[in-house]
Amino acid sequence: MLVKSAQIENVNGHPLRVAMLASGVMAFAGIGDALLYPVLPIYGESMGFSAFYIGLLLSVNRFVRILANTRVANLVNRLGMRKILIGCAVAAVFTTAFYGLQTSAIIFLIARVLWGISYSGLKTATLNYAAGVQHQTRLAFGMSTGIKTLGVLFALYAGPMLIDACGIAYGFLVISVISLPGIVLALKLPEDEGSLQNTRVLTKETFALTPINVLVFILSMTVDGILVVSLASLLSGAYPDTRSLLAGIAFYLLLKKLAILGLSFIGGLMTSRISAVRLFQAGVLLCIVGVFLIGSGHVIFGIVLSFLFNPFVITFAPLIAIQEQRDRRSTLQAISGVSTWWDFGAAVGAFLGIYMIELVGTEYLFLTLSAFMTIVFFNFIS
C-alpha cells in the first residue's frame, strides 16, 4: 500500500512533478553532509579529531538510520510526507551550521546523529513519492535519484573551492545558507495525509535476510562505505600535497555523483525496453569487476568502473524490493528494508574501511570483497 498514492494523483499538478519537487528538497538538504566526506579525512585531525573519531563522524549517521528507518517510515505513514520533508529540511540547515560552528566534538557528533534521522525521513518520503507515480514508476525512480544528486554535485564541485577561500568554519556556514531553498520547496508540496489504513512497518521484516537485502548490504559496504572513505589512502601517492589530494578526492566523488545523475535518468528511460532487474544485475556485475580491478592493482580503473555503474544498483534496488513486497505488505515496508540494509552496509564500510586497509592491505581487502560480492550475487539470481 502506498501512503495515499491516490491522493497524490488528485492534487493540482502531475504526480511526477510532485515527486520531482520532493526530490529537490533532498538535493538542497544533502549539500552539507556531502562536503564532509572529502573534508574530514584530510582536515579532521587539524580540527581536533582522532582517526577513530573521524570514522565515527562519517559513519554514525548511517548507524542511526539503521535504527531510525522503521520508526521514520511509520511517522511518514502517520503524519504524511510533506510534514516529514519540511521538518527534515529545517534540521538539515541547522546540522550544516553546526559543522561550521565547531563548538565541540560532542556537538558535532549530535549534529551527525540528527542528520542521520533527517536523511532517513528525506529518503523514505521521496522514495514513497516516486512509488506513488503509478503509471511511470520506473521513470520516477530514475529521475528522482538524479535530482537528489544535484546538491551533492554542487557540494563536491564548489565545496573545496569554498573551503579553500573561506576556511572550514565559514565554508560550512555558507553551505547552510545555500541549503535554505530546500525548506521553501518542502512548503510548496501539496498537502497529504497519513495512511487511513495505518499499516505499520515492522522491524522484524525490515531486518529480514532476503537475497536483495544481503546483496544491497555487501555492495553498499564495499562501494559506498569502504571505497569512499579509503579514497585518501588509495590516491595519496598520486598527489603532492593535501590541497591537491582534497581536489582529487572531490573529483572522484563528483564522478560518482555525476554517474548517479546521468545513469539514473538514462536507466529510468531504458526501462521501457530493458527490465529494471536486468539493469540492476548489470550494475552489480560491473561493480564486482571494478572492485576486483582495485584489488589487482588497477586502482584508478577500478574506482571509475565501480563509481560509474553503482547508480544502477542505487536506483533500482528500492524498486525491486517494492516489486517483491507488493503482494505481502506495504511499499513503505519494502523501502524501509532496503534502505536499512543499504545504510547498514555503508555504515560498517565507512567505520571500518580505513582500518581494514591498514590491517590487511588494499590488494587482499578488495579481492576478498569482490569474491564475497560474487557469491552473494549468484545467491540473488538463483
VOGU-3710 file (C-alpha; in Angstrom, 3 decimals, decimal comma):
1> mlvksaqien> 0,000/0,000/0,000  1,311/3,433/-0,876  0,972/6,285/1,547  -2,022/7,987/-0,006  -0,766/7,432/-3,535  -4,310/8,025/-4,723  -4,237/11,468/-3,129  -1,029/12,260/-4,949  -2,880/11,661/-8,174  -5,607/14,132/-7,194
11> vnghplrvam> -3,538/17,158/-6,187  -3,093/20,091/-8,518  -0,154/19,169/-10,710  1,114/15,962/-12,254  2,234/13,335/-9,677  5,602/13,025/-11,434  6,217/16,756/-10,970  5,294/16,481/-7,288  7,778/13,632/-6,866  10,486/15,691/-8,569
21> lasgvmafag> 9,747/18,659/-6,285  10,179/16,403/-3,255  13,500/15,192/-4,660  14,610/18,815/-4,914  14,104/19,161/-1,159  16,555/16,336/-0,583  19,043/17,815/-3,070  19,369/21,031/-1,065  19,314/19,244/2,290  22,219/16,942/1,445
31> igdallypvl> 24,823/19,546/0,462  26,438/19,882/3,904  26,731/16,141/4,502  28,272/15,569/1,073  31,043/18,098/1,724  32,116/16,336/4,930  33,322/13,217/3,103  36,272/14,853/1,297  36,925/17,339/4,130  37,066/15,189/7,285
41> piygesmgfs> 39,566/12,521/6,120  42,043/15,300/5,237  41,370/18,088/7,754  39,775/16,120/10,574  42,943/15,839/12,653  43,611/19,585/12,369  40,040/20,094/13,638  40,968/18,120/16,761  39,502/14,727/15,806  41,349/11,418/16,065
51> afyiglllsv> 41,312/8,912/13,202  38,807/6,824/15,160  36,533/9,831/15,743  36,686/10,807/12,075  35,469/7,324/11,154  32,755/7,630/13,787  31,571/11,012/12,456  31,442/9,722/8,884  29,528/6,582/9,838  27,341/7,413/12,860
61> nrfvrilant> 24,627/8,988/10,710  24,333/5,703/8,829  24,212/3,629/12,013  21,457/5,943/13,288  19,444/5,322/10,140  19,579/1,568/10,741  17,552/2,137/13,904  15,537/5,092/12,602  14,271/3,826/9,234  11,402/1,743/10,577
71> rvanlvnrlg> 10,254/4,412/13,045  10,554/7,176/10,465  8,579/5,117/7,938  5,782/4,822/10,498  5,936/8,601/11,067  5,589/9,137/7,318  2,649/6,743/7,381  1,007/8,659/10,220  1,905/12,322/9,558  2,247/12,369/5,780
81> mrkiligcav> 5,222/13,002/3,513  5,021/16,808/3,332  5,333/17,385/7,082  8,257/14,991/7,330  10,096/16,717/4,479  9,576/20,176/5,989  10,943/19,088/9,354  13,914/17,265/7,827  14,797/20,195/5,560  14,893/22,510/8,589
91> aavfttafyg> 17,051/20,029/10,512  19,477/19,779/7,584  20,116/23,530/7,643  20,833/23,503/11,378  23,137/20,461/11,272  25,225/22,010/8,482  25,522/25,208/10,512  26,755/23,182/13,491  29,530/21,704/11,303  30,716/25,251/10,740
101> lqtsaiifli> 30,372/26,398/14,341  32,570/23,520/15,560  31,619/24,219/19,186  32,799/20,807/20,428  33,327/17,233/19,314  30,163/16,158/21,136  28,007/18,814/19,430  29,456/17,750/16,075  28,527/14,152/16,864  24,994/15,156/17,912
111> arvlwgisys> 24,605/17,053/14,641  25,607/13,924/12,727  23,034/11,885/14,651  20,329/14,450/13,879  21,326/14,428/10,220  21,047/10,632/10,154  17,436/10,830/11,354  16,709/13,645/8,889  18,186/11,727/5,973  16,034/8,743/6,844
121> glktatlnya> 12,937/10,942/6,633  14,059/12,600/3,409  14,858/9,308/1,690  11,736/7,479/2,849  9,395/10,312/1,843  10,974/10,970/-1,557  11,027/7,269/-2,455  7,390/6,997/-1,446  6,512/9,989/-3,626  8,235/8,232/-6,556
131> agvqhqtrla> 6,406/4,975/-5,800  3,131/6,922/-5,930  3,615/7,809/-9,611  1,524/4,845/-10,574  1,911/4,753/-14,369  5,529/5,980/-14,603  7,075/4,438/-11,505  10,367/3,289/-13,064  10,902/6,655/-14,750  10,058/8,407/-11,472
141> fgmstgiktl> 12,670/6,406/-9,568  15,322/7,246/-12,155  14,515/10,967/-12,271  14,166/11,216/-8,500  17,592/9,668/-7,932  19,141/12,057/-10,448  17,602/15,180/-8,945  18,611/14,228/-5,399  22,199/14,030/-6,637  22,332/17,669/-7,802
151> gvlfalyagp> 23,011/19,035/-4,322  25,866/16,604/-3,801  27,330/17,584/-7,172  27,312/21,219/-6,105  28,996/20,339/-2,796  31,771/18,339/-4,437  32,387/20,890/-7,209  32,099/24,170/-5,338  32,736/22,934/-1,792  36,535/22,506/-1,975
161> mlidacgiay> 36,875/25,956/-3,560  34,651/27,421/-0,853  36,674/25,744/1,918  39,898/26,971/0,326  38,595/30,548/0,089  36,702/30,861/3,388  38,094/28,152/5,632  36,217/25,175/7,063  34,070/27,090/9,567  32,798/29,828/7,272
171> gflvisvisl> 32,561/27,390/4,362  30,004/25,218/6,161  28,081/28,254/7,421  27,752/29,462/3,828  26,593/25,995/2,777  23,902/26,072/5,488  22,535/29,284/3,944  22,641/27,733/0,461  20,548/24,837/1,832  17,642/27,106/2,818
181> pgivlalklp> 15,709/26,779/-0,503  15,058/23,143/0,434  12,662/24,382/3,112  10,881/26,552/0,557  10,453/23,615/-1,825  9,080/21,460/1,000  6,500/24,128/1,847  5,383/24,144/-1,807  4,488/20,451/-1,751  0,761/19,682/-1,788
191> edegslqntr> -0,873/18,647/1,461  -1,092/14,924/2,052  -2,402/12,925/4,976  -1,157/9,827/6,680  -2,435/6,422/5,704  -6,056/5,800/6,593  -5,359/2,065/6,952  -2,294/2,812/9,113  -0,388/-0,308/8,065  2,651/-0,452/10,355
201> vltketfalt> 6,177/-1,056/9,172  7,550/-3,993/11,178  11,133/-4,121/12,438  11,388/-7,902/12,033  10,556/-7,610/8,325  12,859/-4,630/7,860  15,808/-6,735/9,055  14,826/-9,892/7,157  17,767/-11,649/5,460  16,295/-11,661/1,969
211> pinvlvfils> 18,583/-12,091/-1,076  18,068/-8,468/-2,186  18,838/-7,140/1,309  22,046/-9,165/1,643  23,201/-8,095/-1,830  22,455/-4,452/-1,083  24,429/-4,755/2,174  27,629/-6,110/0,620  27,510/-3,645/-2,293  26,873/-0,673/-0,052
221> mtvdgilvvs> 29,575/-1,717/2,412  32,100/-2,007/-0,405  31,339/0,891/-2,749  29,531/3,460/-0,587  31,449/2,601/2,579  34,965/1,198/2,289  35,816/2,623/-1,126  34,554/6,151/-0,350  36,384/6,560/2,968  39,585/4,925/1,681
231> lasllsgayp> 39,985/7,225/-1,332  42,558/9,333/0,545  44,650/6,212/1,159  44,220/4,836/-2,353  45,085/8,144/-4,059  47,653/9,620/-1,656  50,620/8,674/-3,822  49,190/10,434/-6,864  49,065/13,955/-5,357  51,900/16,100/-3,927
241> dtrsllagia> 50,034/17,837/-1,060  46,800/17,810/0,940  45,233/20,627/-1,069  45,577/18,761/-4,359  44,586/15,495/-2,651  41,346/17,125/-1,465  40,645/18,250/-5,028  41,423/14,740/-6,294  39,123/13,027/-3,804  36,382/15,555/-4,573
251> fylllkklai> 36,841/14,814/-8,289  36,226/11,080/-7,868  33,290/11,644/-5,536  31,973/14,128/-8,088  32,376/11,496/-10,791  30,392/9,078/-8,626  27,548/11,565/-8,240  27,636/12,620/-11,904  27,224/8,962/-12,792  24,215/8,762/-10,478
261> lglsfigglm> 22,761/11,887/-12,089  23,258/10,706/-15,658  22,705/6,965/-15,411  19,688/7,220/-13,131  17,916/9,340/-15,742  19,138/7,094/-18,561  18,250/3,961/-16,618  14,744/5,257/-15,971  14,270/5,804/-19,714  15,862/2,446/-20,596
271> tsrisavrlf> 13,302/0,565/-18,520  10,826/0,980/-21,364  12,959/-1,572/-23,265  15,046/-3,338/-20,601  13,704/-4,564/-17,290  14,833/-2,851/-14,090  16,073/-6,226/-12,815  18,427/-6,617/-15,794  19,823/-3,114/-15,339  20,285/-3,788/-11,630
281> qagvllcivg> 22,123/-7,046/-12,342  24,374/-5,349/-14,907  25,259/-2,668/-12,366  26,140/-5,292/-9,749  28,370/-7,248/-12,142  30,291/-4,161/-13,255  30,785/-3,095/-9,640  32,231/-6,532/-8,887  34,661/-6,135/-11,799  35,631/-2,663/-10,562
291> vfligsghvi> 36,353/-3,895/-7,032  38,383/-6,792/-8,457  40,450/-4,333/-10,517  41,249/-2,281/-7,400  42,478/-5,422/-5,659  44,509/-6,345/-8,746  46,420/-3,068/-8,685  44,423/-1,184/-11,326  43,161/1,291/-8,757  42,031/4,174/-10,961
301> fgivlsflfn> 40,211/1,940/-13,450  38,554/0,059/-10,621  37,383/3,212/-8,838  35,964/4,662/-12,044  34,152/1,464/-13,026  32,670/0,976/-9,534  31,502/4,578/-9,295  30,139/4,702/-12,849  27,822/1,695/-12,563  26,829/1,754/-8,906
311> pfvitfapli> 23,935/4,112/-9,898  22,001/1,210/-11,464  22,142/-0,514/-8,081  21,154/2,612/-6,140  18,292/3,498/-8,481  16,620/0,125/-8,899  17,226/-1,683/-5,600  14,202/0,017/-3,922  12,007/-0,687/-6,943  12,967/-4,381/-6,979
321> aiqeqrdrrs> 12,308/-4,614/-3,244  8,880/-2,996/-3,740  8,015/-5,435/-6,519  8,936/-8,365/-4,295  6,981/-6,899/-1,378  3,871/-5,726/-3,198  1,742/-8,812/-2,600  2,652/-9,085/1,096  2,941/-5,726/2,844  3,212/-2,004/2,233
331> tlqaisgvst> 5,532/-0,138/-0,078  6,931/1,616/2,993  7,912/-1,776/4,423  9,986/-2,538/1,323  11,548/0,932/1,283  12,401/0,669/4,975  14,007/-2,740/4,497  16,244/-1,984/1,516  17,175/1,451/2,921  18,131/-0,046/6,273
341> wwdfgaavga> 20,365/-2,695/4,736  21,941/-0,085/2,459  22,619/2,152/5,458  23,898/-0,795/7,479  26,418/-1,729/4,794  27,581/1,844/4,212  27,934/2,421/7,965  30,032/-0,702/8,509  32,177/0,129/5,488  32,698/3,773/6,471
351> flgiymielv> 33,564/2,815/10,040  35,991/0,006/9,219  37,311/0,962/5,786  40,442/2,906/6,768  41,388/0,361/9,440  40,812/-2,608/7,133  43,208/-1,213/4,540  45,843/-0,591/7,213  45,287/-4,086/8,635  45,242/-6,309/5,552
361> gteylfltls> 46,246/-4,024/2,681  44,393/-2,867/-0,424  45,016/-5,990/-2,502  43,680/-8,611/-0,084  40,804/-6,451/1,101  39,329/-5,663/-2,306  39,976/-9,105/-3,788  38,188/-10,669/-0,814  35,299/-8,221/-1,164  34,937/-8,994/-4,878
371> afmtivffnf> 34,746/-12,700/-4,053  32,045/-12,150/-1,423  30,091/-9,894/-3,806  30,180/-12,605/-6,485  28,880/-15,284/-4,103  26,040/-13,090/-2,847  25,116/-12,054/-6,402  24,740/-15,661/-7,533  22,590/-16,306/-4,468  20,367/-13,398/-5,577
381> is> 19,860/-14,604/-9,153  19,472/-18,281/-8,275
//
